[in-house]
């Protein structure tokens, strides 16, 4: 109702009118807007509308694994220009082998693209991924 998700990117639609109003209301209430799972056009629409930093709470990187679910380097840079944060998602998808080294590679890539101030941890453990060497928060 607010925008296309990343799986619906084929319409090339961004935020709906309700989506725009929602971002504006979140800004007025001090609620951080999370762009995880939004389509590319919606991502840029949010950046155009918002008056506050946004977050990608759990995201991967297309530069390392090409899927519409993940962010491009251009999006990572735009998020940083907004003073936002990208939480590194640990997994790639069901039944994908991932190691702690893979997670570190993702962090390193974001640091190289945008800087250390714009990277966080966004495990997405409820999505089923437990990287070897990083099975839980301990």
Phi, psi and omega in degrees: 000338184260327183189166172290142171277173183295335178280350181249021184297345183298337180280344182059025178269153178247224179291141170279175175300320177296323177297318178298313180297324180293316177299315179298319179291319176302316178301315183292333180266356182078023179268130179284132179275128179257121183262009177299134180080002179274153177288168184301312181298317178299322177305308182290328175297317178300314180299326180289326186272322189293149175250006184223162175300150177244174180226146167250092193297331179205105186218154172253186186235124179297331179298334182256337179204105190284101175211145179298343179294333187258165183272145172280164176299325178297321178292320177300316178296317180295321177298317178296320178298335177275359186066026179274181183227141172250123175272118183295121175279134186283325186261176174247333183157177181303138175063022176262125178286126180225142179242168174303322178299323177297319179295317178297321177300321179294316177300313181300320180296315179297318179300318180293323183281318190236333183116159186294334184288351189244013182241138176221186178255130182223058193324313187060036180301333179291351175276358173101357183268129174230092183301142176300122183095355180212058186282339180203181185286350179291000000 
